[in-house]
Amino acid sequence: MNQFQPDQASLSEDKPLQQARISGDPNILDQLLAPPEATSFGIAARVIDVLEQRIGKASLAIRPVASDLSMSTRTLQRRLQEHSLSFASLRDHVRFRHAVHFLKDTALSVDGISRILDFSDRTSFTSAFKRWTGMSPTGYRRQVRQRF
């Protein structure tokens, strides 16, 4: 059974990324993927900025991101926790937004996308994408491209 239906699939509430419905409309995706905290100049926005700058160029791990922000890993975790956020959830936001873009708008392979998004391998990327959408990256690409 295909769990992903762009106009109907609800994602679980325990992840900030998954608090609303996913749609094929890129404007809706941008709204869903931008946590409210990222609209200010707070720590979440700074983390997202660093992650965005690192996509496809450098590791998306917490240690180098914290270093780019001139703080220790623990300080970064503590500051995010003060806003009920986690580094993993912010990284998921960034990765998901880019994954959707790459699958929808490019001919990059799933392996290539997984490398750009700093997953350890294709299987890890596929597992994360299934967690986010309920379907595989290939299935999502096929469904989105059939709609347009």
Long-range contacts (C-beta under 8 A, 24 or more apart in sequence): 2-134, 2-135, 2-139, 3-133, 3-134, 3-135, 4-133, 4-134, 4-135, 4-139, 4-140, 4-143, 6-143, 6-144, 6-147, 9-133, 9-134, 11-132, 11-133, 11-134, 15-89, 15-92, 16-85, 16-89, 16-93, 17-89, 17-92, 17-93, 17-96, 17-132, 18-132, 22-132, 22-133, 24-104, 24-144, 24-147, 24-148, 26-100, 26-101, 26-104, 29-97, 29-100, 30-97, 33-93, 33-96, 33-97, 34-93, 35-85, 35-89, 35-90, 35-93, 37-83, 37-85, 38-90, 38-93, 42-83, 43-76, 43-79, 43-80, 43-83, 43-85, 44-80, 44-83, 44-85, 44-90, 47-76, 47-80, 47-87, 47-90, 48-90, 48-93, 48-94, 51-90, 51-91, 51-94, 52-94, 54-118, 55-94, 55-98, 55-116, 55-117, 55-118, 56-116, 59-118, 60-91, 60-94, 60-95, 60-117, 60-118, 61-118, 62-87, 92-128, 92-132, 95-119, 95-128, 96-129, 96-132, 99-125, 99-129, 99-132, 99-137, 100-140, 103-137, 103-140, 103-141, 103-144, 104-141, 104-144, 104-145, 110-137, 110-138, 113-137
